[in-house]
Amino acid sequence: MSSAALRGNRQEAVYCATKWGERGYTESLKVAYKGTSVKIVGVYPGGMNTDFYKDSRDYVSLQKQQSFMNPNEVAEIICKNIFSDLNLTVADIIIERN
């Protein structure tokens, strides 16, 4: 999803609304599959270095975009948590940039 599923963002009302919908769907899936072997994990990264904001400098400055996270590094964090050999269940992964 996105950290937009956790809080509202100025000038992104529709985007945030869709992410909140995804979050609700994810939470419902967790309940539906509880007690089965199916894992449902909500992933909420904030500020990914992709082309998503490329032409939106009017509300996301180029300087802020340069602080966005490397997608490969974020994918590694997600995979390490989901595919851990430890006896634990990861329910949500929230990843914020520094």
Jmol script that loads the backbone (N, CA, C; Angstrom):
load data "model"
ATOM      1  N   MET A   1       0.836  -1.170   0.000  1.00  0.00           N
ATOM      2  CA  MET A   1       0.000   0.000   0.000  1.00  0.00           C
ATOM      3  C   MET A   1       0.879   1.231   0.000  1.00  0.00           C
ATOM      4  N   SER A   2       0.817   1.978   1.084  1.00  0.00           N
ATOM      5  CA  SER A   2       1.530   3.246   1.196  1.00  0.00           C
ATOM      6  C   SER A   2       1.293   3.773   2.598  1.00  0.00           C
ATOM      7  N   SER A   3       2.178   4.647   3.049  1.00  0.00           N
ATOM      8  CA  SER A   3       1.920   5.291   4.340  1.00  0.00           C
ATOM      9  C   SER A   3       0.682   6.175   4.250  1.00  0.00           C
ATOM     10  N   ALA A   4       0.191   6.445   3.037  1.00  0.00           N
ATOM     11  CA  ALA A   4      -1.049   7.196   2.861  1.00  0.00           C
ATOM     12  C   ALA A   4      -2.249   6.426   3.412  1.00  0.00           C
ATOM     13  N   ALA A   5      -2.099   5.137   3.672  1.00  0.00           N
ATOM     14  CA  ALA A   5      -3.164   4.346   4.291  1.00  0.00           C
ATOM     15  C   ALA A   5      -3.193   4.537   5.799  1.00  0.00           C
ATOM     16  N   LEU A   6      -2.220   5.269   6.325  1.00  0.00           N
ATOM     17  CA  LEU A   6      -2.113   5.483   7.772  1.00  0.00           C
ATOM     18  C   LEU A   6      -2.458   6.908   8.190  1.00  0.00           C
ATOM     19  N   ARG A   7      -2.369   7.844   7.256  1.00  0.00           N
ATOM     20  CA  ARG A   7      -2.638   9.253   7.580  1.00  0.00           C
ATOM     21  C   ARG A   7      -2.994   9.990   6.286  1.00  0.00           C
ATOM     22  N   GLY A   8      -3.695  11.072   6.429  1.00  0.00           N
ATOM     23  CA  GLY A   8      -4.049  11.874   5.268  1.00  0.00           C
ATOM     24  C   GLY A   8      -2.867  12.698   4.793  1.00  0.00           C
ATOM     25  N   ASN A   9      -2.877  13.024   3.518  1.00  0.00           N
ATOM     26  CA  ASN A   9      -1.837  13.863   2.927  1.00  0.00           C
ATOM     27  C   ASN A   9      -2.489  15.017   2.180  1.00  0.00           C
ATOM     28  N   ARG A  10      -1.941  16.177   2.354  1.00  0.00           N
ATOM     29  CA  ARG A  10      -2.431  17.354   1.659  1.00  0.00           C
ATOM     30  C   ARG A  10      -2.384  17.116   0.144  1.00  0.00           C
ATOM     31  N   GLN A  11      -3.405  17.503  -0.542  1.00  0.00           N
ATOM     32  CA  GLN A  11      -3.521  17.402  -1.996  1.00  0.00           C
ATOM     33  C   GLN A  11      -3.563  15.969  -2.521  1.00  0.00           C
ATOM     34  N   GLU A  12      -3.815  15.002  -1.661  1.00  0.00           N
ATOM     35  CA  GLU A  12      -3.892  13.602  -2.094  1.00  0.00           C
ATOM     36  C   GLU A  12      -5.103  12.904  -1.493  1.00  0.00           C
ATOM     37  N   ALA A  13      -6.220  13.601  -1.406  1.00  0.00           N
ATOM     38  CA  ALA A  13      -7.403  13.039  -0.748  1.00  0.00           C
ATOM     39  C   ALA A  13      -7.886  11.755  -1.409  1.00  0.00           C
ATOM     40  N   VAL A  14      -7.998  11.748  -2.727  1.00  0.00           N
ATOM     41  CA  VAL A  14      -8.489  10.559  -3.425  1.00  0.00           C
ATOM     42  C   VAL A  14      -7.483   9.411  -3.305  1.00  0.00           C
ATOM     43  N   TYR A  15      -6.202   9.725  -3.461  1.00  0.00           N
ATOM     44  CA  TYR A  15      -5.158   8.704  -3.317  1.00  0.00           C
ATOM     45  C   TYR A  15      -5.218   8.093  -1.918  1.00  0.00           C
ATOM     46  N   CYS A  16      -5.298   8.931  -0.900  1.00  0.00           N
ATOM     47  CA  CYS A  16      -5.366   8.428   0.479  1.00  0.00           C
ATOM     48  C   CYS A  16      -6.626   7.596   0.697  1.00  0.00           C
ATOM     49  N   ALA A  17      -7.735   8.033   0.138  1.00  0.00           N
ATOM     50  CA  ALA A  17      -8.987   7.285   0.299  1.00  0.00           C
ATOM     51  C   ALA A  17      -8.864   5.884  -0.280  1.00  0.00           C
ATOM     52  N   THR A  18      -8.214   5.755  -1.426  1.00  0.00           N
ATOM     53  CA  THR A  18      -8.050   4.422  -2.010  1.00  0.00           C
ATOM     54  C   THR A  18      -7.137   3.559  -1.146  1.00  0.00           C
ATOM     55  N   LYS A  19      -6.115   4.171  -0.578  1.00  0.00           N
ATOM     56  CA  LYS A  19      -5.194   3.414   0.278  1.00  0.00           C
ATOM     57  C   LYS A  19      -5.877   2.991   1.580  1.00  0.00           C
ATOM     58  N   TRP A  20      -6.746   3.847   2.124  1.00  0.00           N
ATOM     59  CA  TRP A  20      -7.510   3.470   3.323  1.00  0.00           C
ATOM     60  C   TRP A  20      -8.440   2.310   2.988  1.00  0.00           C
ATOM     61  N   GLY A  21      -9.004   2.313   1.781  1.00  0.00           N
ATOM     62  CA  GLY A  21      -9.836   1.199   1.344  1.00  0.00           C
ATOM     63  C   GLY A  21      -9.042  -0.093   1.259  1.00  0.00           C
ATOM     64  N   GLU A  22      -7.831  -0.006   0.719  1.00  0.00           N
ATOM     65  CA  GLU A  22      -6.960  -1.181   0.645  1.00  0.00           C
ATOM     66  C   GLU A  22      -6.628  -1.690   2.040  1.00  0.00           C
ATOM     67  N   ARG A  23      -6.406  -0.757   2.961  1.00  0.00           N
ATOM     68  CA  ARG A  23      -6.085  -1.160   4.330  1.00  0.00           C
ATOM     69  C   ARG A  23      -7.268  -1.908   4.959  1.00  0.00           C
ATOM     70  N   GLY A  24      -8.478  -1.396   4.747  1.00  0.00           N
ATOM     71  CA  GLY A  24      -9.663  -2.073   5.268  1.00  0.00           C
ATOM     72  C   GLY A  24      -9.817  -3.464   4.672  1.00  0.00           C
ATOM     73  N   TYR A  25      -9.564  -3.584   3.386  1.00  0.00           N
ATOM     74  CA  TYR A  25      -9.628  -4.876   2.705  1.00  0.00           C
ATOM     75  C   TYR A  25      -8.597  -5.833   3.299  1.00  0.00           C
ATOM     76  N   THR A  26      -7.387  -5.349   3.512  1.00  0.00           N
ATOM     77  CA  THR A  26      -6.316  -6.167   4.094  1.00  0.00           C
ATOM     78  C   THR A  26      -6.695  -6.640   5.492  1.00  0.00           C
ATOM     79  N   GLU A  27      -7.238  -5.737   6.304  1.00  0.00           N
ATOM     80  CA  GLU A  27      -7.640  -6.111   7.665  1.00  0.00           C
ATOM     81  C   GLU A  27      -8.754  -7.168   7.620  1.00  0.00           C
ATOM     82  N   SER A  28      -9.675  -7.043   6.679  1.00  0.00           N
ATOM     83  CA  SER A  28     -10.749  -8.032   6.538  1.00  0.00           C
ATOM     84  C   SER A  28     -10.200  -9.385   6.117  1.00  0.00           C
ATOM     85  N   LEU A  29      -9.209  -9.379   5.218  1.00  0.00           N
ATOM     86  CA  LEU A  29      -8.578 -10.638   4.814  1.00  0.00           C
ATOM     87  C   LEU A  29      -7.877 -11.309   5.988  1.00  0.00           C
ATOM     88  N   LYS A  30      -7.243 -10.509   6.852  1.00  0.00           N
ATOM     89  CA  LYS A  30      -6.581 -11.081   8.031  1.00  0.00           C
ATOM     90  C   LYS A  30      -7.579 -11.840   8.887  1.00  0.00           C
ATOM     91  N   VAL A  31      -8.766 -11.264   9.075  1.00  0.00           N
ATOM     92  CA  VAL A  31      -9.808 -11.926   9.871  1.00  0.00           C
ATOM     93  C   VAL A  31     -10.312 -13.177   9.151  1.00  0.00           C
ATOM     94  N   ALA A  32     -10.548 -13.051   7.856  1.00  0.00           N
ATOM     95  CA  ALA A  32     -11.085 -14.177   7.085  1.00  0.00           C
ATOM     96  C   ALA A  32     -10.146 -15.382   7.067  1.00  0.00           C
ATOM     97  N   TYR A  33      -8.841 -15.140   7.053  1.00  0.00           N
ATOM     98  CA  TYR A  33      -7.875 -16.233   6.937  1.00  0.00           C
ATOM     99  C   TYR A  33      -7.189 -16.598   8.256  1.00  0.00           C
ATOM    100  N   LYS A  34      -7.659 -16.017   9.358  1.00  0.00           N
ATOM    101  CA  LYS A  34      -7.082 -16.343  10.662  1.00  0.00           C
ATOM    102  C   LYS A  34      -7.237 -17.843  10.930  1.00  0.00           C
ATOM    103  N   GLY A  35      -6.177 -18.453  11.406  1.00  0.00           N
ATOM    104  CA  GLY A  35      -6.203 -19.878  11.709  1.00  0.00           C
ATOM    105  C   GLY A  35      -5.872 -20.773  10.528  1.00  0.00           C
ATOM    106  N   THR A  36      -5.562 -20.157   9.376  1.00  0.00           N
ATOM    107  CA  THR A  36      -5.175 -20.945   8.205  1.00  0.00           C
ATOM    108  C   THR A  36      -3.676 -20.739   7.956  1.00  0.00           C
ATOM    109  N   SER A  37      -3.182 -21.354   6.918  1.00  0.00           N
ATOM    110  CA  SER A  37      -1.761 -21.201   6.580  1.00  0.00           C
ATOM    111  C   SER A  37      -1.504 -19.965   5.713  1.00  0.00           C
ATOM    112  N   VAL A  38      -2.543 -19.224   5.385  1.00  0.00           N
ATOM    113  CA  VAL A  38      -2.410 -18.037   4.537  1.00  0.00           C
ATOM    114  C   VAL A  38      -1.942 -16.860   5.379  1.00  0.00           C
ATOM    115  N   LYS A  39      -0.875 -16.188   4.919  1.00  0.00           N
ATOM    116  CA  LYS A  39      -0.362 -15.002   5.607  1.00  0.00           C
ATOM    117  C   LYS A  39      -0.859 -13.752   4.894  1.00  0.00           C
ATOM    118  N   ILE A  40      -1.407 -12.829   5.644  1.00  0.00           N
ATOM    119  CA  ILE A  40      -1.826 -11.538   5.109  1.00  0.00           C
ATOM    120  C   ILE A  40      -1.002 -10.481   5.858  1.00  0.00           C
ATOM    121  N   VAL A  41      -0.225  -9.714   5.112  1.00  0.00           N
ATOM    122  CA  VAL A  41       0.648  -8.704   5.714  1.00  0.00           C
ATOM    123  C   VAL A  41       0.379  -7.358   5.052  1.00  0.00           C
ATOM    124  N   GLY A  42       0.085  -6.359   5.864  1.00  0.00           N
ATOM    125  CA  GLY A  42      -0.062  -4.996   5.349  1.00  0.00           C
ATOM    126  C   GLY A  42       1.316  -4.344   5.279  1.00  0.00           C
ATOM    127  N   VAL A  43       1.649  -3.782   4.133  1.00  0.00           N
ATOM    128  CA  VAL A  43       2.950  -3.123   3.951  1.00  0.00           C
ATOM    129  C   VAL A  43       2.690  -1.658   3.623  1.00  0.00           C
ATOM    130  N   TYR A  44       3.301  -0.768   4.409  1.00  0.00           N
ATOM    131  CA  TYR A  44       3.056   0.666   4.302  1.00  0.00           C
ATOM    132  C   TYR A  44       4.367   1.440   4.163  1.00  0.00           C
ATOM    133  N   PRO A  45       4.963   1.462   2.970  1.00  0.00           N
ATOM    134  CA  PRO A  45       6.182   2.254   2.790  1.00  0.00           C
ATOM    135  C   PRO A  45       5.833   3.721   2.539  1.00  0.00           C
ATOM    136  N   GLY A  46       6.651   4.604   3.015  1.00  0.00           N
ATOM    137  CA  GLY A  46       6.406   6.037   2.821  1.00  0.00           C
ATOM    138  C   GLY A  46       7.504   6.708   2.031  1.00  0.00           C
ATOM    139  N   GLY A  47       7.197   7.135   0.824  1.00  0.00           N
ATOM    140  CA  GLY A  47       8.164   7.880   0.016  1.00  0.00           C
ATOM    141  C   GLY A  47       9.120   6.992  -0.746  1.00  0.00           C
ATOM    142  N   MET A  48       8.652   6.409  -1.837  1.00  0.00           N
ATOM    143  CA  MET A  48       9.480   5.524  -2.649  1.00  0.00           C
ATOM    144  C   MET A  48      10.081   6.291  -3.820  1.00  0.00           C
ATOM    145  N   ASN A  49      11.312   5.992  -4.143  1.00  0.00           N
ATOM    146  CA  ASN A  49      12.026   6.660  -5.232  1.00  0.00           C
ATOM    147  C   ASN A  49      11.655   5.994  -6.567  1.00  0.00           C
ATOM    148  N   THR A  50      10.478   6.350  -7.048  1.00  0.00           N
ATOM    149  CA  THR A  50       9.996   5.861  -8.343  1.00  0.00           C
ATOM    150  C   THR A  50       9.563   7.074  -9.160  1.00  0.00           C
ATOM    151  N   ASP A  51       9.024   6.838 -10.327  1.00  0.00           N
ATOM    152  CA  ASP A  51       8.557   7.941 -11.175  1.00  0.00           C
ATOM    153  C   ASP A  51       7.171   8.454 -10.773  1.00  0.00           C
ATOM    154  N   PHE A  52       6.582   7.911  -9.719  1.00  0.00           N
ATOM    155  CA  PHE A  52       5.233   8.282  -9.316  1.00  0.00           C
ATOM    156  C   PHE A  52       5.064   9.793  -9.152  1.00  0.00           C
ATOM    157  N   TYR A  53       6.009  10.438  -8.485  1.00  0.00           N
ATOM    158  CA  TYR A  53       5.926  11.885  -8.237  1.00  0.00           C
ATOM    159  C   TYR A  53       6.745  12.708  -9.228  1.00  0.00           C
ATOM    160  N   LYS A  54       7.254  12.085 -10.251  1.00  0.00           N
ATOM    161  CA  LYS A  54       8.196  12.723 -11.177  1.00  0.00           C
ATOM    162  C   LYS A  54       7.749  14.104 -11.662  1.00  0.00           C
ATOM    163  N   ASP A  55       6.510  14.234 -12.066  1.00  0.00           N
ATOM    164  CA  ASP A  55       6.021  15.501 -12.617  1.00  0.00           C
ATOM    165  C   ASP A  55       5.125  16.260 -11.647  1.00  0.00           C
ATOM    166  N   SER A  56       5.297  16.044 -10.356  1.00  0.00           N
ATOM    167  CA  SER A  56       4.417  16.677  -9.374  1.00  0.00           C
ATOM    168  C   SER A  56       5.167  17.647  -8.465  1.00  0.00           C
ATOM    169  N   ARG A  57       6.134  18.339  -8.995  1.00  0.00           N
ATOM    170  CA  ARG A  57       6.951  19.232  -8.173  1.00  0.00           C
ATOM    171  C   ARG A  57       6.162  20.395  -7.589  1.00  0.00           C
ATOM    172  N   ASP A  58       4.933  20.589  -8.072  1.00  0.00           N
ATOM    173  CA  ASP A  58       4.117  21.659  -7.518  1.00  0.00           C
ATOM    174  C   ASP A  58       3.728  21.385  -6.069  1.00  0.00           C
ATOM    175  N   TYR A  59       3.653  20.116  -5.658  1.00  0.00           N
ATOM    176  CA  TYR A  59       3.358  19.838  -4.248  1.00  0.00           C
ATOM    177  C   TYR A  59       4.312  18.839  -3.595  1.00  0.00           C
ATOM    178  N   VAL A  60       5.192  18.206  -4.362  1.00  0.00           N
ATOM    179  CA  VAL A  60       6.265  17.386  -3.797  1.00  0.00           C
ATOM    180  C   VAL A  60       7.554  17.887  -4.425  1.00  0.00           C
ATOM    181  N   SER A  61       8.283  18.659  -3.659  1.00  0.00           N
ATOM    182  CA  SER A  61       9.483  19.300  -4.187  1.00  0.00           C
ATOM    183  C   SER A  61      10.522  18.278  -4.633  1.00  0.00           C
ATOM    184  N   LEU A  62      11.364  18.702  -5.556  1.00  0.00           N
ATOM    185  CA  LEU A  62      12.450  17.842  -6.024  1.00  0.00           C
ATOM    186  C   LEU A  62      13.359  17.468  -4.856  1.00  0.00           C
ATOM    187  N   GLN A  63      13.602  18.409  -3.946  1.00  0.00           N
ATOM    188  CA  GLN A  63      14.435  18.124  -2.779  1.00  0.00           C
ATOM    189  C   GLN A  63      13.817  17.001  -1.936  1.00  0.00           C
ATOM    190  N   LYS A  64      12.502  17.061  -1.712  1.00  0.00           N
ATOM    191  CA  LYS A  64      11.844  16.007  -0.943  1.00  0.00           C
ATOM    192  C   LYS A  64      11.897  14.677  -1.698  1.00  0.00           C
ATOM    193  N   GLN A  65      11.695  14.723  -3.014  1.00  0.00           N
ATOM    194  CA  GLN A  65      11.752  13.501  -3.806  1.00  0.00           C
ATOM    195  C   GLN A  65      13.120  12.830  -3.703  1.00  0.00           C
ATOM    196  N   GLN A  66      14.168  13.625  -3.556  1.00  0.00           N
ATOM    197  CA  GLN A  66      15.518  13.068  -3.452  1.00  0.00           C
ATOM    198  C   GLN A  66      15.742  12.338  -2.128  1.00  0.00           C
ATOM    199  N   SER A  67      14.847  12.544  -1.154  1.00  0.00           N
ATOM    200  CA  SER A  67      14.959  11.844   0.123  1.00  0.00           C
ATOM    201  C   SER A  67      14.179  10.528   0.127  1.00  0.00           C
ATOM    202  N   PHE A  68      13.486  10.236  -0.975  1.00  0.00           N
ATOM    203  CA  PHE A  68      12.674   9.026  -1.042  1.00  0.00           C
ATOM    204  C   PHE A  68      13.557   7.774  -1.028  1.00  0.00           C
ATOM    205  N   MET A  69      12.955   6.661  -0.636  1.00  0.00           N
ATOM    206  CA  MET A  69      13.693   5.420  -0.403  1.00  0.00           C
ATOM    207  C   MET A  69      13.902   4.605  -1.680  1.00  0.00           C
ATOM    208  N   ASN A  70      14.992   3.849  -1.671  1.00  0.00           N
ATOM    209  CA  ASN A  70      15.333   2.954  -2.774  1.00  0.00           C
ATOM    210  C   ASN A  70      14.388   1.747  -2.740  1.00  0.00           C
ATOM    211  N   PRO A  71      13.635   1.503  -3.821  1.00  0.00           N
ATOM    212  CA  PRO A  71      12.686   0.380  -3.831  1.00  0.00           C
ATOM    213  C   PRO A  71      13.332  -0.979  -3.576  1.00  0.00           C
ATOM    214  N   ASN A  72      14.543  -1.194  -4.051  1.00  0.00           N
ATOM    215  CA  ASN A  72      15.218  -2.478  -3.829  1.00  0.00           C
ATOM    216  C   ASN A  72      15.532  -2.704  -2.356  1.00  0.00           C
ATOM    217  N   GLU A  73      15.947  -1.642  -1.664  1.00  0.00           N
ATOM    218  CA  GLU A  73      16.237  -1.761  -0.237  1.00  0.00           C
ATOM    219  C   GLU A  73      14.961  -2.031   0.553  1.00  0.00           C
ATOM    220  N   VAL A  74      13.880  -1.372   0.169  1.00  0.00           N
ATOM    221  CA  VAL A  74      12.602  -1.578   0.844  1.00  0.00           C
ATOM    222  C   VAL A  74      12.098  -3.002   0.596  1.00  0.00           C
ATOM    223  N   ALA A  75      12.234  -3.496  -0.624  1.00  0.00           N
ATOM    224  CA  ALA A  75      11.826  -4.869  -0.938  1.00  0.00           C
ATOM    225  C   ALA A  75      12.599  -5.873  -0.084  1.00  0.00           C
ATOM    226  N   GLU A  76      13.881  -5.596   0.134  1.00  0.00           N
ATOM    227  CA  GLU A  76      14.703  -6.482   0.969  1.00  0.00           C
ATOM    228  C   GLU A  76      14.195  -6.501   2.410  1.00  0.00           C
ATOM    229  N   ILE A  77      13.841  -5.353   2.943  1.00  0.00           N
ATOM    230  CA  ILE A  77      13.300  -5.266   4.306  1.00  0.00           C
ATOM    231  C   ILE A  77      12.003  -6.059   4.403  1.00  0.00           C
ATOM    232  N   ILE A  78      11.136  -5.881   3.420  1.00  0.00           N
ATOM    233  CA  ILE A  78       9.850  -6.589   3.415  1.00  0.00           C
ATOM    234  C   ILE A  78      10.076  -8.100   3.380  1.00  0.00           C
ATOM    235  N   CYS A  79      10.910  -8.559   2.461  1.00  0.00           N
ATOM    236  CA  CYS A  79      11.163  -9.996   2.322  1.00  0.00           C
ATOM    237  C   CYS A  79      11.792 -10.590   3.577  1.00  0.00           C
ATOM    238  N   LYS A  80      12.724  -9.889   4.188  1.00  0.00           N
ATOM    239  CA  LYS A  80      13.358 -10.397   5.418  1.00  0.00           C
ATOM    240  C   LYS A  80      12.328 -10.578   6.527  1.00  0.00           C
ATOM    241  N   ASN A  81      11.349  -9.706   6.585  1.00  0.00           N
ATOM    242  CA  ASN A  81      10.319  -9.817   7.624  1.00  0.00           C
ATOM    243  C   ASN A  81       9.299 -10.906   7.303  1.00  0.00           C
ATOM    244  N   ILE A  82       8.899 -10.991   6.070  1.00  0.00           N
ATOM    245  CA  ILE A  82       7.863 -11.955   5.696  1.00  0.00           C
ATOM    246  C   ILE A  82       8.396 -13.384   5.669  1.00  0.00           C
ATOM    247  N   PHE A  83       9.620 -13.564   5.188  1.00  0.00           N
ATOM    248  CA  PHE A  83      10.169 -14.901   5.012  1.00  0.00           C
ATOM    249  C   PHE A  83      11.149 -15.285   6.118  1.00  0.00           C
ATOM    250  N   SER A  84      11.006 -14.701   7.277  1.00  0.00           N
ATOM    251  CA  SER A  84      11.882 -14.998   8.408  1.00  0.00           C
ATOM    252  C   SER A  84      11.666 -16.424   8.901  1.00  0.00           C
ATOM    253  N   ASP A  85      12.753 -17.060   9.336  1.00  0.00           N
ATOM    254  CA  ASP A  85      12.666 -18.400   9.910  1.00  0.00           C
ATOM    255  C   ASP A  85      12.285 -18.356  11.389  1.00  0.00           C
ATOM    256  N   LEU A  86      12.192 -17.167  11.942  1.00  0.00           N
ATOM    257  CA  LEU A  86      11.834 -17.039  13.347  1.00  0.00           C
ATOM    258  C   LEU A  86      10.379 -17.439  13.555  1.00  0.00           C
ATOM    259  N   ASN A  87      10.075 -17.875  14.746  1.00  0.00           N
ATOM    260  CA  ASN A  87       8.711 -18.278  15.076  1.00  0.00           C
ATOM    261  C   ASN A  87       7.907 -17.037  15.453  1.00  0.00           C
ATOM    262  N   LEU A  88       7.511 -16.292  14.424  1.00  0.00           N
ATOM    263  CA  LEU A  88       6.744 -15.074  14.655  1.00  0.00           C
ATOM    264  C   LEU A  88       5.838 -14.801  13.480  1.00  0.00           C
ATOM    265  N   THR A  89       4.872 -13.938  13.709  1.00  0.00           N
ATOM    266  CA  THR A  89       3.965 -13.526  12.643  1.00  0.00           C
ATOM    267  C   THR A  89       4.084 -12.022  12.472  1.00  0.00           C
ATOM    268  N   VAL A  90       4.405 -11.597  11.286  1.00  0.00           N
ATOM    269  CA  VAL A  90       4.469 -10.179  10.968  1.00  0.00           C
ATOM    270  C   VAL A  90       3.110  -9.787  10.411  1.00  0.00           C
ATOM    271  N   ALA A  91       2.431  -8.862  11.078  1.00  0.00           N
ATOM    272  CA  ALA A  91       1.095  -8.458  10.658  1.00  0.00           C
ATOM    273  C   ALA A  91       1.145  -7.225   9.761  1.00  0.00           C
ATOM    274  N   ASP A  92       2.007  -6.279  10.099  1.00  0.00           N
ATOM    275  CA  ASP A  92       2.128  -5.033   9.343  1.00  0.00           C
ATOM    276  C   ASP A  92       3.585  -4.609   9.303  1.00  0.00           C
ATOM    277  N   ILE A  93       3.967  -4.026   8.175  1.00  0.00           N
ATOM    278  CA  ILE A  93       5.314  -3.486   8.024  1.00  0.00           C
ATOM    279  C   ILE A  93       5.170  -2.022   7.624  1.00  0.00           C
ATOM    280  N   ILE A  94       5.622  -1.138   8.501  1.00  0.00           N
ATOM    281  CA  ILE A  94       5.593   0.297   8.223  1.00  0.00           C
ATOM    282  C   ILE A  94       7.037   0.745   8.055  1.00  0.00           C
ATOM    283  N   ILE A  95       7.339   1.298   6.880  1.00  0.00           N
ATOM    284  CA  ILE A  95       8.703   1.699   6.578  1.00  0.00           C
ATOM    285  C   ILE A  95       8.701   3.184   6.230  1.00  0.00           C
ATOM    286  N   GLU A  96       9.366   3.980   7.049  1.00  0.00           N
ATOM    287  CA  GLU A  96       9.439   5.430   6.836  1.00  0.00           C
ATOM    288  C   GLU A  96      10.860   5.818   6.450  1.00  0.00           C
ATOM    289  N   ARG A  97      10.981   6.828   5.652  1.00  0.00           N
ATOM    290  CA  ARG A  97      12.308   7.318   5.291  1.00  0.00           C
ATOM    291  C   ARG A  97      12.827   8.214   6.407  1.00  0.00           C
ATOM    292  N   ASN A  98      14.146   8.382   6.468  1.00  0.00           N
ATOM    293  CA  ASN A  98      14.757   9.226   7.491  1.00  0.00           C
ATOM    294  C   ASN A  98      14.462  10.677   7.243  1.00  0.00           C
TER     295      ASN A  98
END
end "model"
wireframe off; spacefill off
backbone 0.3
color backbone group
